[in-house]
Amino acid sequence: MFFIILLIIIFILFTHIYAGIIAAPFVSTPKNYIRKALEICQLKEGEKIYDLGSGDGRVLIIAAKEFNAEALGFELSYFLYLISKINIFLRGLSKKAKVKWSNFYEEDLSLADVIFCWLTPKAFPKLVNKFNQELKIGTRVITYSSPLGFWQPEREVELQSEGIKFFGKTLIKPAKVKIFFYCKK
């Protein structure tokens, strides 16, 4: 029994580390930034939004609940995939928001109206051909913190972060971050 538990823990840790290496380590996007990003891209009711590296599912939840969109996330970390499933289920959004345990580089993105991603700059070069070949004309892409690097953004919005406090002490000072908006032509 101990051996099985150990294998499960190793598996979960491996997928979490691997996801961080190939795309981005998990850092949750503040909810107010997600709302701002979805407003910028003018996400409409019934549209399909894909979140590449969906983490704990917060983009999916906000898109489904507040914008009435069909949300699909791709998450490679098995731990975060499970957390997303639980978060979506607990909010009663299982019909509008879904998450797949998969590598988004291997998924078909052609049905998306909007793509949301918070990835490291090293992840974007792998998306050049995928976006150019699979995304339909008019697909909107939102990146948080880093530009795609291969398309010219139509809009950049600078936001002031709140910083991080712990027991009243500032651990991370407030900083400026950007949301980049693109539209496939």
Backbone as ProteinMPNN parsed JSONL, in Angstrom:
{"seq_chain_A": "MFFIILLIIIFILFTHIYAGIIAAPFVSTPKNYIRKALEICQLKEGEKIYDLGSGDGRVLIIAAKEFNAEALGFELSYFLYLISKINIFLRGLSKKAKVKWSNFYEEDLSLADVIFCWLTPKAFPKLVNKFNQELKIGTRVITYSSPLGFWQPEREVELQSEGIKFFGKTLIKPAKVKIFFYCKK", "coords_chain_A": {"N_chain_A": [[0.821, -1.19, 0.0], [1.924, 1.248, 0.825], [3.833, 1.591, -1.176], [2.234, 2.022, -3.456], [0.983, 4.441, -2.796], [3.239, 6.062, -2.667], [4.066, 5.941, -5.371], [1.908, 7.271, -6.574], [2.177, 9.838, -5.459], [4.703, 10.53, -6.499], [4.078, 10.509, -9.239], [2.171, 12.616, -9.39], [3.756, 14.791, -8.52], [5.735, 14.727, -10.544], [4.239, 15.342, -12.906], [3.436, 17.909, -12.267], [5.855, 19.329, -12.025], [6.889, 18.896, -14.606], [4.97, 20.24, -16.203], [5.484, 22.846, -15.383], [8.018, 23.181, -16.43], [7.787, 22.901, -19.278], [5.925, 24.851, -20.031], [4.9, 26.823, -18.048], [5.444, 27.627, -14.609], [3.069, 27.126, -11.952], [1.314, 29.925, -11.07], [-1.168, 31.689, -9.695], [-3.501, 33.703, -11.485], [-4.578, 36.911, -10.631], [-8.01, 37.441, -9.825], [-9.336, 39.856, -10.515], [-7.753, 40.73, -12.627], [-8.215, 38.767, -14.495], [-10.931, 39.201, -15.067], [-10.699, 41.774, -16.187], [-9.13, 41.173, -18.456], [-10.906, 39.503, -19.889], [-12.91, 41.298, -20.391], [-11.542, 43.114, -22.032], [-11.064, 41.549, -24.315], [-13.605, 41.275, -25.114], [-15.32, 39.061, -24.514], [-18.06, 37.095, -25.301], [-21.396, 35.916, -24.558], [-21.874, 32.455, -24.877], [-19.633, 32.077, -26.477], [-16.583, 30.275, -27.19], [-14.001, 29.781, -25.007], [-10.626, 29.065, -24.535], [-8.303, 28.029, -22.172], [-4.961, 27.956, -21.895], [-2.982, 25.991, -20.091], [-4.447, 25.862, -17.573], [-4.349, 25.888, -14.787], [-5.7, 26.35, -11.588], [-8.257, 26.647, -12.486], [-9.565, 29.094, -12.42], [-9.883, 31.029, -14.508], [-11.577, 29.67, -16.231], [-13.835, 29.352, -14.623], [-14.639, 32.031, -14.078], [-15.109, 32.91, -16.71], [-17.218, 31.198, -17.492], [-19.182, 31.591, -15.483], [-19.538, 34.433, -15.137], [-19.487, 35.521, -17.696], [-20.914, 33.837, -19.198], [-19.828, 32.034, -21.023], [-18.566, 29.249, -22.977], [-16.247, 27.325, -21.53], [-13.042, 25.9, -21.76], [-10.345, 24.262, -20.431], [-6.865, 23.408, -20.538], [-4.715, 21.402, -18.844], [-1.652, 20.249, -17.678], [-0.47, 19.477, -15.303], [-1.292, 17.072, -13.047], [-2.234, 17.366, -10.457], [-3.173, 20.067, -10.393], [-5.101, 19.836, -12.371], [-6.962, 18.147, -11.079], [-7.688, 19.841, -8.953], [-8.888, 21.907, -10.419], [-11.089, 20.518, -11.544], [-12.534, 19.961, -9.2], [-13.017, 22.603, -8.239], [-14.625, 23.628, -10.321], [-16.798, 21.846, -10.229], [-17.78, 22.304, -7.588], [-18.831, 24.831, -7.868], [-20.951, 24.436, -9.468], [-20.702, 24.457, -12.243], [-20.218, 22.557, -14.174], [-21.368, 22.02, -16.662], [-20.789, 24.177, -18.267], [-18.106, 24.752, -18.008], [-15.087, 23.112, -18.512], [-12.279, 20.959, -17.967], [-9.37, 19.56, -19.326], [-7.052, 16.977, -18.82], [-4.235, 17.409, -20.208], [-1.665, 18.089, -22.672], [-1.468, 21.176, -23.958], [-0.147, 21.86, -26.283], [-0.571, 19.764, -27.937], [-3.232, 19.756, -28.514], [-6.228, 20.457, -30.415], [-6.94, 23.64, -31.393], [-8.743, 24.929, -32.945], [-11.491, 25.526, -32.676], [-11.77, 27.549, -30.884], [-12.88, 30.757, -29.801], [-11.719, 32.606, -28.232], [-8.518, 32.726, -26.77], [-6.817, 32.24, -23.786], [-3.842, 32.847, -22.078], [-1.269, 32.456, -19.708], [1.814, 32.242, -19.828], [5.317, 31.378, -19.817], [7.812, 33.322, -21.544], [9.406, 31.511, -22.993], [7.681, 29.553, -23.808], [6.108, 30.5, -25.859], [7.324, 30.507, -28.548], [6.85, 27.89, -29.429], [4.235, 27.979, -30.084], [3.809, 29.425, -32.389], [3.498, 28.28, -35.102], [1.313, 26.647, -34.533], [-0.75, 28.459, -33.708], [-0.893, 30.034, -36.055], [-1.695, 28.127, -37.946], [-3.953, 26.772, -36.861], [-5.793, 28.525, -35.538], [-8.77, 30.294, -36.2], [-9.623, 33.023, -38.394], [-10.076, 36.064, -36.725], [-10.027, 35.031, -34.168], [-9.488, 35.812, -30.821], [-6.734, 36.534, -28.759], [-5.445, 36.496, -25.559], [-2.772, 37.425, -23.583], [-1.094, 37.24, -20.512], [1.13, 39.15, -18.74], [3.429, 38.485, -20.405], [4.352, 39.2, -23.8], [3.276, 37.668, -26.913], [5.225, 37.672, -28.931], [5.397, 36.941, -31.586], [3.239, 37.958, -32.965], [1.858, 41.178, -33.515], [0.685, 43.059, -30.839], [-2.675, 44.233, -30.524], [-3.554, 45.755, -28.551], [-2.324, 46.916, -25.446], [-2.555, 46.66, -22.025], [-1.802, 48.167, -19.079], [-1.482, 47.185, -15.75], [-1.663, 47.711, -12.227], [-0.12, 45.782, -9.864], [-1.109, 44.26, -6.77], [0.752, 43.476, -4.988], [2.174, 41.318, -2.467], [1.206, 40.51, 0.721], [2.001, 39.35, 3.986], [0.917, 38.601, 7.06], [0.741, 41.361, 7.51], [3.179, 42.304, 6.627], [4.965, 43.348, 3.784], [5.753, 41.142, 1.335], [6.192, 40.852, -1.39], [6.619, 43.553, -3.396], [4.262, 45.91, -4.807], [3.838, 45.894, -8.346], [4.027, 46.745, -11.849], [2.086, 45.15, -14.298], [1.294, 43.642, -17.479], [-1.413, 43.187, -19.77], [-1.811, 41.629, -22.812], [-3.41, 42.03, -25.884], [-4.532, 40.328, -28.735], [-5.592, 39.743, -32.139], [-6.341, 37.339, -34.454], [-5.515, 37.642, -37.818]], "CA_chain_A": [[0.0, 0.0, 0.0], [2.838, 2.385, 0.885], [4.462, 1.714, -2.499], [1.241, 2.598, -4.366], [0.848, 5.845, -2.41], [4.483, 6.709, -3.088], [4.003, 6.089, -6.83], [0.924, 8.323, -6.873], [2.804, 11.114, -5.101], [5.748, 10.787, -7.498], [3.387, 10.828, -10.487], [1.599, 13.956, -9.273], [4.874, 15.743, -8.502], [6.369, 14.742, -11.862], [3.416, 16.087, -13.869], [3.444, 19.315, -11.853], [7.169, 19.874, -12.397], [6.985, 18.859, -16.061], [4.137, 21.333, -16.717], [6.22, 24.086, -15.118], [9.197, 23.255, -17.299], [7.487, 23.076, -20.705], [5.057, 26.002, -20.325], [5.004, 27.83, -16.982], [5.1, 27.154, -13.268], [1.764, 27.628, -11.546], [1.108, 31.123, -10.257], [-2.55, 32.035, -10.044], [-3.783, 35.049, -11.987], [-5.59, 37.579, -9.799], [-9.339, 37.409, -10.437], [-9.676, 41.14, -11.143], [-7.018, 40.786, -13.898], [-8.934, 37.879, -15.417], [-12.126, 39.934, -15.497], [-10.246, 42.847, -17.075], [-8.704, 40.544, -19.714], [-12.088, 39.028, -20.598], [-13.589, 42.503, -20.881], [-10.735, 43.649, -23.138], [-11.27, 40.742, -25.527], [-15.053, 41.311, -25.356], [-15.875, 37.71, -24.48], [-19.517, 37.149, -25.374], [-22.174, 34.75, -24.163], [-21.869, 31.333, -25.811], [-18.351, 31.897, -27.17], [-15.681, 29.264, -26.643], [-12.718, 30.281, -24.541], [-9.682, 28.023, -24.141], [-7.235, 28.496, -21.288], [-3.789, 27.095, -22.071], [-2.357, 25.917, -18.778], [-5.563, 26.457, -16.825], [-4.094, 25.977, -13.346], [-6.778, 25.968, -10.66], [-9.546, 26.777, -13.153], [-10.25, 30.361, -12.154], [-10.294, 31.672, -15.764], [-12.733, 28.905, -16.709], [-14.962, 29.639, -13.738], [-15.092, 33.409, -14.314], [-15.658, 32.979, -18.076], [-18.504, 30.493, -17.532], [-20.144, 32.15, -14.537], [-19.792, 35.864, -15.288], [-19.618, 35.894, -19.105], [-21.759, 32.798, -19.79], [-19.092, 31.449, -22.149], [-18.194, 27.836, -22.87], [-14.84, 27.392, -21.166], [-12.284, 24.647, -21.788], [-8.954, 24.44, -20.025], [-5.923, 22.311, -20.725], [-3.753, 21.436, -17.749], [-0.778, 19.08, -17.681], [-0.23, 19.079, -13.925], [-2.44, 16.282, -12.614], [-2.733, 17.966, -9.218], [-3.979, 21.24, -10.744], [-6.258, 19.313, -13.1], [-7.932, 17.708, -10.073], [-8.167, 21.037, -8.251], [-9.821, 22.561, -11.35], [-12.325, 19.723, -11.601], [-13.24, 20.172, -7.935], [-13.488, 23.997, -8.216], [-15.725, 23.752, -11.281], [-17.922, 21.068, -9.687], [-18.326, 22.966, -6.398], [-19.553, 26.036, -8.285], [-22.076, 24.03, -10.294], [-20.448, 24.916, -13.612], [-19.714, 21.427, -14.958], [-21.9, 22.014, -18.03], [-20.253, 25.322, -19.012], [-16.643, 24.808, -17.873], [-14.461, 21.782, -18.473], [-10.822, 20.954, -18.009], [-8.786, 18.307, -19.806], [-5.683, 16.709, -18.4], [-3.513, 17.216, -21.461], [-0.659, 19.041, -23.105], [-2.173, 22.037, -24.926], [0.588, 21.869, -27.553], [-1.075, 18.643, -28.735], [-4.681, 19.885, -28.653], [-6.771, 21.225, -31.531], [-7.449, 24.915, -30.88], [-9.46, 25.564, -34.054], [-12.859, 25.932, -32.334], [-11.737, 28.632, -29.901], [-13.117, 32.156, -30.156], [-10.763, 33.337, -27.403], [-7.472, 31.933, -26.109], [-6.189, 32.932, -22.658], [-2.656, 32.126, -21.608], [-0.219, 33.079, -18.909], [2.924, 31.319, -20.003], [6.613, 32.035, -19.861], [8.208, 33.645, -22.916], [9.99, 30.345, -23.684], [6.599, 28.695, -24.303], [5.441, 31.084, -27.019], [7.814, 30.084, -29.874], [6.241, 26.611, -29.801], [2.852, 28.234, -30.476], [3.749, 30.199, -33.632], [2.86, 27.499, -36.174], [0.006, 26.166, -34.045], [-1.696, 29.567, -33.805], [-1.057, 30.425, -37.465], [-2.381, 27.078, -38.706], [-5.207, 26.286, -36.276], [-6.764, 29.534, -35.115], [-9.544, 30.894, -37.29], [-9.56, 34.481, -38.489], [-10.922, 36.707, -35.723], [-9.792, 34.485, -32.823], [-8.799, 36.749, -29.947], [-5.764, 35.917, -27.859], [-5.037, 37.333, -24.43], [-1.654, 36.916, -22.794], [-0.903, 37.979, -19.269], [2.495, 39.347, -18.303], [4.425, 38.404, -21.482], [3.785, 39.237, -25.151], [3.503, 36.476, -27.742], [6.52, 37.804, -29.591], [5.322, 36.654, -33.015], [2.186, 38.803, -33.51], [1.838, 42.522, -32.943], [-0.541, 43.237, -30.044], [-3.578, 45.309, -30.902], [-3.745, 46.586, -27.365], [-1.602, 46.546, -24.227], [-3.144, 47.343, -20.875], [-0.922, 48.057, -17.919], [-2.199, 47.095, -14.485], [-0.83, 47.79, -11.029], [-0.351, 44.627, -8.998], [-1.351, 44.612, -5.377], [1.822, 42.992, -4.139], [1.777, 40.22, -1.589], [1.475, 40.775, 2.134], [1.871, 38.204, 4.869], [0.845, 39.119, 8.425], [0.972, 42.799, 7.511], [4.467, 42.67, 6.041], [4.999, 43.207, 2.338], [6.753, 40.19, 0.861], [6.47, 41.232, -2.769], [6.113, 44.908, -3.604], [3.415, 46.097, -5.987], [4.564, 46.116, -9.599], [3.149, 46.88, -13.007], [2.017, 44.003, -15.2], [0.544, 43.978, -18.685], [-2.257, 42.244, -20.501], [-1.63, 41.859, -24.234], [-4.557, 41.57, -26.652], [-4.259, 40.058, -30.148], [-6.682, 39.193, -32.922], [-5.773, 36.702, -35.645], [-5.948, 38.255, -39.08]], "C_chain_A": [[0.871, 1.262, 0.0], [3.459, 2.648, -0.487], [3.504, 2.374, -3.495], [1.064, 4.095, -4.07], [2.077, 6.63, -2.851], [4.504, 6.932, -4.604], [3.032, 7.186, -7.238], [1.512, 9.698, -6.589], [3.884, 11.491, -6.117], [5.134, 11.191, -8.829], [2.851, 12.254, -10.463], [2.697, 15.014, -9.281], [5.541, 15.855, -9.87], [5.552, 15.561, -12.852], [3.407, 17.577, -13.542], [4.76, 19.986, -12.269], [7.31, 19.943, -13.91], [6.184, 19.994, -16.694], [4.846, 22.673, -16.523], [7.412, 24.271, -16.029], [8.808, 23.567, -18.744], [6.636, 24.308, -21.016], [5.214, 27.119, -19.291], [4.74, 27.18, -15.638], [3.771, 27.771, -12.857], [1.901, 28.839, -10.632], [-0.284, 31.61, -10.644], [-2.666, 33.489, -10.485], [-4.82, 35.692, -11.076], [-6.932, 37.675, -10.544], [-9.717, 38.724, -11.112], [-8.935, 41.317, -12.471], [-7.702, 39.9, -14.942], [-10.162, 38.595, -15.956], [-11.758, 41.038, -16.487], [-9.852, 42.275, -18.438], [-9.908, 40.094, -20.531], [-12.948, 40.191, -21.097], [-12.858, 43.078, -22.091], [-10.987, 42.867, -24.424], [-12.752, 40.637, -25.89], [-15.64, 39.903, -25.497], [-17.392, 37.797, -24.391], [-20.148, 35.83, -24.935], [-22.128, 33.691, -25.265], [-20.572, 31.125, -26.565], [-17.51, 30.851, -26.448], [-14.353, 29.919, -26.268], [-11.873, 29.097, -24.097], [-8.609, 28.673, -23.271], [-6.09, 27.494, -21.387], [-2.979, 27.104, -20.781], [-3.304, 26.519, -17.762], [-5.421, 26.441, -15.314], [-5.24, 25.499, -12.496], [-8.178, 26.199, -11.232], [-10.23, 28.119, -13.006], [-10.669, 31.11, -13.416], [-11.558, 30.99, -16.29], [-13.983, 29.258, -15.91], [-15.513, 31.046, -13.993], [-15.73, 33.526, -15.691], [-17.046, 32.344, -18.139], [-19.561, 31.197, -16.675], [-20.516, 33.595, -14.852], [-20.013, 36.295, -16.736], [-20.489, 34.899, -19.875], [-21.14, 32.196, -21.058], [-18.918, 29.953, -21.914], [-16.688, 27.798, -22.682], [-14.211, 25.999, -21.152], [-10.84, 24.95, -21.444], [-8.149, 23.195, -20.29], [-4.863, 22.447, -19.641], [-2.965, 20.136, -17.719], [-0.443, 18.586, -16.274], [-1.46, 18.33, -13.416], [-3.058, 16.854, -11.336], [-3.634, 19.158, -9.531], [-5.213, 20.849, -11.54], [-7.349, 18.887, -12.108], [-8.524, 18.89, -9.303], [-9.193, 21.778, -9.122], [-11.151, 21.832, -11.397], [-13.177, 19.96, -10.355], [-13.825, 21.586, -7.878], [-14.694, 24.197, -9.132], [-16.971, 23.049, -10.752], [-18.587, 21.794, -8.515], [-19.114, 24.229, -6.737], [-20.714, 25.725, -9.216], [-21.933, 24.415, -11.753], [-19.993, 23.802, -14.552], [-20.245, 21.373, -16.393], [-21.287, 23.115, -18.884], [-18.724, 25.379, -18.995], [-16.099, 23.394, -17.726], [-12.952, 21.948, -18.497], [-10.368, 19.575, -18.463], [-7.381, 18.181, -19.249], [-4.903, 16.392, -19.669], [-2.505, 18.329, -21.69], [-1.301, 19.899, -24.199], [-1.437, 22.13, -26.257], [0.059, 20.789, -28.505], [-2.581, 18.702, -28.969], [-5.057, 20.72, -29.879], [-7.42, 22.488, -30.973], [-8.382, 25.616, -31.869], [-10.883, 26.042, -33.714], [-12.911, 27.112, -31.364], [-12.085, 29.975, -30.531], [-12.107, 33.049, -29.437], [-9.781, 32.336, -26.803], [-6.901, 32.807, -24.996], [-4.953, 32.146, -22.268], [-1.735, 33.028, -20.786], [0.908, 32.068, -18.883], [4.232, 32.091, -19.94], [6.969, 32.333, -21.315], [8.8, 32.46, -23.683], [8.914, 29.425, -24.269], [6.012, 29.202, -25.618], [6.005, 30.654, -28.379], [7.211, 28.761, -30.356], [4.798, 26.787, -30.289], [2.714, 28.958, -31.818], [2.997, 29.434, -34.716], [1.46, 27.043, -35.768], [-1.053, 27.268, -34.176], [-1.952, 29.941, -35.263], [-1.857, 29.401, -38.265], [-3.774, 26.759, -38.165], [-6.231, 27.363, -35.949], [-7.463, 30.137, -36.322], [-9.36, 32.412, -37.268], [-10.542, 35.065, -37.47], [-10.764, 36.137, -34.322], [-9.0, 35.512, -32.027], [-7.909, 35.985, -28.98], [-5.383, 36.939, -26.802], [-3.852, 36.66, -23.757], [-1.482, 37.836, -21.592], [0.589, 37.992, -18.969], [3.535, 39.365, -19.431], [3.749, 38.472, -22.846], [4.087, 37.947, -25.909], [4.871, 36.521, -28.407], [6.474, 37.539, -31.089], [4.145, 37.355, -33.691], [2.303, 40.163, -32.83], [0.568, 42.675, -32.109], [-1.364, 44.409, -30.561], [-3.768, 46.284, -29.744], [-2.904, 46.022, -26.225], [-2.213, 47.353, -23.091], [-2.243, 47.085, -19.677], [-1.762, 48.092, -16.651], [-1.207, 47.185, -13.333], [-1.137, 46.578, -10.157], [-0.5, 45.104, -7.561], [-0.177, 44.253, -4.477], [1.307, 41.855, -3.272], [2.192, 40.563, -0.166], [1.243, 39.503, 2.931], [1.982, 38.728, 6.286], [1.248, 40.59, 8.477], [2.293, 43.242, 6.916], [4.438, 42.408, 4.547], [6.133, 42.258, 1.948], [7.176, 40.508, -0.569], [5.811, 42.578, -3.005], [5.215, 44.966, -4.832], [4.265, 46.406, -7.221], [3.551, 46.264, -10.721], [3.239, 45.618, -13.856], [1.17, 44.405, -16.401], [-0.313, 42.82, -19.152], [-2.091, 42.629, -21.976], [-2.817, 41.241, -24.991], [-4.179, 41.463, -28.131], [-5.538, 39.576, -30.822], [-6.076, 38.62, -34.202], [-6.398, 37.316, -36.901], [-5.843, 37.266, -40.211]], "O_chain_A": [[0.596, 2.218, -0.725], [3.593, 3.799, -0.903], [3.931, 3.204, -4.297], [1.004, 4.911, -4.989], [1.955, 7.747, -3.355], [4.916, 7.996, -5.066], [3.315, 7.951, -8.159], [1.361, 10.619, -7.392], [3.964, 12.643, -6.543], [5.618, 12.118, -9.479], [3.054, 13.014, -11.411], [2.58, 16.025, -9.974], [5.875, 16.955, -10.308], [6.11, 16.393, -13.568], [3.374, 18.412, -14.445], [4.752, 21.094, -12.805], [7.799, 20.94, -14.442], [6.664, 20.643, -17.623], [4.808, 23.532, -17.404], [7.775, 25.399, -16.363], [9.438, 24.416, -19.375], [6.626, 24.768, -22.158], [5.616, 28.232, -19.631], [3.905, 26.281, -15.533], [3.393, 28.828, -13.362], [2.52, 28.777, -9.57], [-0.534, 31.91, -11.811], [-2.018, 34.38, -9.934], [-5.843, 35.075, -10.78], [-6.969, 37.956, -11.742], [-10.35, 38.715, -12.167], [-9.445, 41.995, -13.363], [-7.759, 40.246, -16.122], [-10.406, 38.595, -17.162], [-12.428, 41.213, -17.505], [-10.209, 42.844, -19.47], [-9.93, 40.284, -21.747], [-13.634, 40.07, -22.112], [-13.492, 43.483, -23.065], [-11.109, 43.456, -25.499], [-13.107, 39.979, -26.869], [-16.35, 39.597, -26.455], [-17.939, 38.48, -23.526], [-19.509, 34.778, -24.945], [-22.322, 33.999, -26.441], [-20.409, 30.103, -27.231], [-17.701, 30.58, -25.262], [-13.679, 30.524, -27.102], [-12.349, 28.227, -23.368], [-8.081, 29.735, -23.602], [-6.234, 26.331, -21.009], [-2.365, 28.112, -20.43], [-3.013, 27.552, -17.16], [-6.305, 26.941, -14.618], [-5.709, 24.372, -12.654], [-9.174, 25.973, -10.545], [-11.376, 28.271, -13.429], [-11.709, 31.767, -13.412], [-12.491, 31.656, -16.739], [-15.061, 29.439, -16.477], [-16.726, 31.225, -14.111], [-16.772, 34.165, -15.839], [-17.95, 32.892, -18.771], [-20.701, 31.371, -17.105], [-21.697, 33.943, -14.833], [-20.651, 37.318, -16.985], [-20.768, 35.095, -21.058], [-21.837, 31.893, -22.027], [-19.099, 29.458, -20.802], [-15.937, 28.194, -23.573], [-14.775, 25.05, -20.605], [-10.194, 25.783, -22.08], [-8.666, 22.078, -20.272], [-4.198, 23.477, -19.534], [-3.544, 19.05, -17.733], [-0.164, 17.403, -16.081], [-2.551, 18.897, -13.362], [-4.277, 16.822, -11.166], [-4.738, 19.255, -8.995], [-6.265, 21.472, -11.396], [-8.519, 19.229, -12.281], [-9.726, 18.925, -9.038], [-10.232, 22.221, -8.631], [-12.212, 22.449, -11.301], [-14.392, 20.138, -10.448], [-14.988, 21.76, -7.513], [-15.664, 24.857, -8.76], [-18.072, 23.595, -10.82], [-19.813, 21.889, -8.456], [-19.975, 24.646, -5.962], [-21.388, 26.635, -9.7], [-22.928, 24.673, -12.43], [-19.44, 24.08, -15.616], [-19.629, 20.741, -17.251], [-21.267, 22.999, -20.109], [-18.118, 25.99, -19.875], [-16.587, 22.596, -16.926], [-12.426, 22.948, -18.985], [-10.912, 18.556, -18.038], [-6.619, 19.147, -19.211], [-4.907, 15.258, -20.147], [-2.495, 19.352, -21.006], [-1.639, 19.382, -25.264], [-2.056, 22.454, -27.27], [0.22, 20.887, -29.721], [-3.147, 17.785, -29.565], [-4.292, 21.58, -30.316], [-8.348, 22.407, -30.168], [-8.768, 26.765, -31.653], [-11.417, 26.897, -34.421], [-13.993, 27.616, -31.06], [-11.649, 30.292, -31.637], [-11.696, 34.092, -29.947], [-10.164, 31.243, -26.384], [-6.546, 33.964, -25.223], [-5.003, 30.923, -22.142], [-1.474, 34.181, -21.128], [0.954, 31.169, -18.043], [4.241, 33.32, -20.003], [6.475, 31.663, -22.221], [8.7, 32.416, -24.91], [9.212, 28.603, -25.136], [5.479, 28.418, -26.404], [5.219, 30.45, -29.304], [7.079, 28.543, -31.561], [4.208, 25.858, -30.84], [1.602, 29.089, -32.329], [1.964, 29.899, -35.196], [0.536, 27.057, -36.581], [-2.138, 27.022, -34.702], [-3.1, 30.141, -35.661], [-2.613, 29.769, -39.164], [-4.688, 26.5, -38.949], [-7.431, 27.122, -36.076], [-6.833, 30.45, -37.333], [-8.989, 32.994, -36.249], [-11.685, 34.62, -37.366], [-11.311, 36.696, -33.372], [-7.977, 36.019, -32.487], [-8.282, 34.935, -28.458], [-5.047, 38.084, -27.106], [-3.91, 35.482, -23.404], [-1.702, 39.045, -21.667], [1.23, 36.941, -18.951], [4.443, 40.195, -19.403], [2.691, 37.874, -23.04], [5.033, 37.229, -25.585], [5.588, 35.521, -28.438], [7.421, 37.878, -31.798], [4.072, 37.339, -34.92], [2.791, 40.269, -31.705], [-0.527, 42.445, -32.622], [-0.826, 45.434, -30.979], [-4.093, 47.457, -29.929], [-2.788, 44.807, -26.063], [-2.367, 48.57, -23.186], [-1.965, 45.941, -19.315], [-2.648, 48.935, -16.505], [-0.051, 46.779, -13.461], [-2.283, 46.37, -9.757], [-0.075, 46.2, -7.197], [-0.124, 44.683, -3.324], [0.136, 41.484, -3.347], [3.353, 40.862, 0.115], [0.39, 38.684, 2.586], [3.028, 39.247, 6.676], [1.991, 41.014, 9.362], [2.509, 44.438, 6.719], [3.947, 41.372, 4.097], [7.307, 42.533, 2.195], [8.356, 40.442, -0.913], [4.601, 42.73, -2.837], [5.373, 44.187, -5.772], [5.282, 47.094, -7.134], [2.372, 45.948, -10.562], [4.324, 45.09, -14.099], [0.424, 45.382, -16.349], [0.014, 41.649, -18.959], [-2.215, 43.798, -22.34], [-3.178, 40.085, -24.767], [-3.587, 42.378, -28.704], [-6.449, 39.069, -30.167], [-5.387, 39.322, -34.942], [-7.613, 37.478, -37.017], [-6.163, 37.597, -41.353]]}, "name": "protein", "num_of_chains": 1, "seq": "MFFIILLIIIFILFTHIYAGIIAAPFVSTPKNYIRKALEICQLKEGEKIYDLGSGDGRVLIIAAKEFNAEALGFELSYFLYLISKINIFLRGLSKKAKVKWSNFYEEDLSLADVIFCWLTPKAFPKLVNKFNQELKIGTRVITYSSPLGFWQPEREVELQSEGIKFFGKTLIKPAKVKIFFYCKK"}
